[in-house]
Amino acid sequence: MKRSTKLAVVTNIVLAAVLLAVGAVCFLPFGVSTAGQPADRVYYSGNRDSRYISLMFNVYWGTEYLPSILDTLDEFGVKATFFVGGSWADDHAEVLGELVARGHELGNHGYFHKDQDKISYEGNVEEIRVCGELVKTLTGVEMALFAPPSGAYGEDTVRAAESLGYKTILWSKDTVDWRDHDEDTIYRRATENAAGGDLVLMHPTEETARALSAVLRCYREAGLEQVPVSVNISGVEKT
């Protein structure tokens, strides 16, 4: 075979391989993430090498207990993260503004508190997007953290959050205070084996408000520093 013919054959093989690769990319469903599994891209804890710990409050109700919670956080000179529901924020713009005025971090908790693992990608986008846009309109804050209601999520949820610039946040400790209205139980769940990097889930309940001082005192005595979630997860890479 002549040299020119051999060169043409090699060139054609290379061109065919390139076309196959391009075609494979082009025929992937639009918006599909090529990253790891959804759980690999979700934050269940922060920086385990730090002494940081974070209280995160999911807020769709319990507005009447927020003033006491905010006063206690002020008393200890610490900042927490409040994941707010859009429908709640729409009805409580003044309280939402108070969270910001006191220097706390806002996170997105969806608009209608849906189980995000049961809705489509488009539905996930809408739940997160509308809440984010509302909060930005009311406060000027552009949120960057998303906590799926009830901790329910799937690939569509994480991918939708990522497409809107959000990191998906769950927790390492759950006080289950929405169900178990017992101050001692809430305290124990928030503090037992507390360690650097913990993300501690709470809600604005009467018992949580009462337990909060003791929880924060325990963290302080253990040498843990209460910080917003974004500070705690800084330096933790997800792929």
C-alpha positions in Angstrom: 0.0 0.0 0.0 1.3 3.4 -0.9 2.3 5.9 1.8 -0.4 8.3 0.7 -3.1 5.6 0.9 -2.0 4.5 4.3 -2.1 8.2 5.5 -5.6 8.5 4.1 -6.8 5.4 6.0 -5.4 6.6 9.3 -6.9 10.0 8.8 -10.3 8.5 8.1 -10.1 6.3 11.2 -9.2 9.3 13.4 -12.0 11.4 11.9 -14.5 8.6 12.5 -13.4 8.4 16.1 -13.8 12.1 16.6 -17.3 12.1 15.0 -18.4 9.2 17.2 -17.2 11.1 20.4 -19.0 14.3 19.3 -22.1 12.3 18.5 -22.2 10.7 21.9 -22.0 14.0 23.6 -24.6 15.6 21.4 -27.1 12.8 22.0 -26.9 12.9 25.8 -30.1 14.3 27.3 -29.9 18.0 27.8 -28.7 19.1 31.2 -27.6 15.6 32.4 -24.8 15.9 34.9 -21.7 13.7 34.3 -20.7 14.2 38.0 -20.9 11.5 40.7 -24.0 10.0 42.2 -26.3 12.5 43.9 -25.3 11.5 47.5 -21.7 12.2 46.5 -22.6 15.8 45.7 -24.6 16.5 48.9 -23.2 17.9 52.1 -24.1 15.8 55.2 -21.3 17.5 57.2 -18.8 20.3 57.0 -15.1 20.4 57.6 -14.3 17.5 60.0 -10.8 18.8 60.5 -12.2 22.0 62.0 -13.8 22.9 65.3 -16.8 24.3 63.5 -20.4 23.3 64.2 -23.5 24.7 62.6 -27.1 25.0 63.7 -29.4 25.1 60.7 -33.1 26.0 61.2 -35.7 25.0 58.6 -38.5 27.6 58.6 -42.0 27.1 57.3 -43.8 27.7 60.6 -42.9 28.5 64.2 -42.6 32.3 63.5 -43.6 33.1 67.0 -40.5 31.3 68.4 -38.0 33.0 66.2 -37.6 36.2 68.3 -36.5 34.1 71.3 -34.1 32.0 69.1 -32.6 35.2 67.6 -32.1 36.8 71.0 -30.3 33.7 72.3 -28.0 33.6 69.3 -27.2 37.3 69.9 -26.6 36.6 73.5 -23.9 34.1 72.5 -22.6 36.3 69.7 -23.0 33.5 67.0 -24.6 33.3 63.6 -26.8 30.4 62.3 -28.2 29.4 58.9 -32.0 29.7 58.3 -33.3 27.7 55.4 -36.5 29.5 54.6 -39.5 28.3 52.7 -40.7 30.6 49.9 -44.4 30.5 50.9 -43.3 31.4 54.5 -41.1 34.2 53.4 -43.8 35.6 51.2 -46.1 35.9 54.3 -43.4 37.1 56.8 -41.2 39.5 54.9 -40.6 41.6 58.0 -39.3 38.6 60.0 -37.2 37.5 57.0 -35.6 41.0 57.0 -34.9 40.6 60.7 -32.9 37.4 60.1 -30.8 39.3 57.6 -30.5 42.4 59.8 -29.1 40.3 62.6 -26.4 38.9 60.3 -27.6 35.3 59.9 -27.3 33.3 56.7 -30.3 32.5 54.6 -30.7 29.2 52.7 -33.3 28.0 50.2 -35.9 25.5 51.4 -38.1 25.3 48.3 -41.3 27.3 47.9 -44.1 24.8 48.8 -42.2 22.2 51.0 -42.7 19.5 48.4 -40.9 16.1 48.5 -38.4 17.0 45.8 -37.6 13.4 45.0 -41.1 12.9 43.7 -41.2 15.7 41.2 -39.6 16.2 37.9 -36.3 18.0 37.1 -38.4 21.0 35.9 -40.5 20.9 39.1 -37.3 20.9 41.2 -36.0 23.9 39.3 -39.2 25.8 39.8 -39.4 25.1 43.5 -35.9 26.3 44.1 -35.8 29.1 41.6 -39.1 30.8 42.7 -38.0 30.7 46.4 -34.6 32.1 45.5 -36.0 35.0 43.4 -38.5 35.9 46.1 -35.9 36.1 48.8 -33.6 38.1 46.7 -36.5 40.5 45.9 -37.4 40.9 49.5 -33.9 41.1 51.0 -31.3 41.5 48.3 -29.7 38.3 49.4 -28.7 35.8 46.7 -28.8 32.4 48.5 -26.3 29.7 47.6 -27.4 26.8 49.8 -30.4 24.5 49.3 -31.9 22.1 51.9 -34.5 19.8 50.4 -37.7 19.6 52.5 -37.8 16.4 54.6 -34.3 15.6 53.3 -36.0 14.1 50.2 -33.9 14.3 47.1 -32.8 12.5 43.9 -30.6 13.1 40.9 -33.1 15.6 39.5 -33.0 17.6 42.8 -29.3 17.8 43.0 -28.9 18.6 39.3 -31.6 21.3 39.5 -29.9 22.9 42.5 -26.5 22.8 40.8 -28.0 24.4 37.6 -29.1 27.3 39.7 -25.8 27.7 41.6 -26.8 26.0 44.8 -25.0 23.4 47.0 -27.4 20.8 48.4 -27.3 20.5 52.2 -28.5 17.8 54.6 -27.4 17.2 58.1 -25.3 15.0 60.4 -27.4 15.5 63.5 -31.2 15.7 63.6 -33.0 16.9 66.7 -36.4 15.8 65.3 -37.8 18.7 67.3 -40.8 19.1 64.9 -42.1 15.7 66.3 -40.6 15.3 69.7 -41.5 18.3 71.8 -39.2 17.6 74.7 -36.4 20.1 75.7 -34.1 17.5 77.1 -34.4 15.2 74.1 -33.6 18.1 71.7 -30.6 19.1 73.8 -29.3 15.5 73.9 -29.7 15.0 70.1 -28.0 18.3 69.4 -25.0 17.8 71.7 -24.3 14.0 72.0 -20.9 13.2 70.5 -20.8 16.7 68.9 -17.8 17.1 66.7 -16.2 19.5 64.3 -18.1 19.6 61.0 -21.5 18.7 62.4 -24.5 20.2 60.7 -27.3 20.2 63.3 -30.9 20.4 62.1 -33.5 22.3 64.1 -36.9 24.0 63.6 -38.4 27.0 65.4 -40.3 25.2 68.1 -41.0 26.3 71.7 -38.9 23.5 73.1 -36.0 24.3 70.8 -36.0 27.9 71.8 -35.8 26.8 75.4 -33.0 24.3 74.8 -30.9 26.6 72.7 -28.9 28.4 75.4 -27.8 25.0 76.9 -26.9 23.7 73.5 -24.7 26.7 72.7 -23.1 26.6 76.1 -22.3 22.9 75.6 -20.6 23.7 72.2 -18.6 26.5 73.8 -17.4 24.3 76.7 -16.4 21.6 74.2 -14.3 24.1 72.2 -16.6 24.1 69.2 -17.4 27.3 67.3 -20.9 27.8 66.1 -20.7 29.1 62.5 -23.0 29.4 59.5 -23.2 26.4 57.2 -21.3 28.1 54.4 -18.3 28.6 56.7 -18.5 25.0 58.0 -18.4 23.4 54.5 -15.8 25.7 53.1 -12.9 23.7 51.8 -15.0 20.5 51.5 -15.0 19.5 47.8 -17.9 17.6 46.2 -17.7 16.0 42.8 
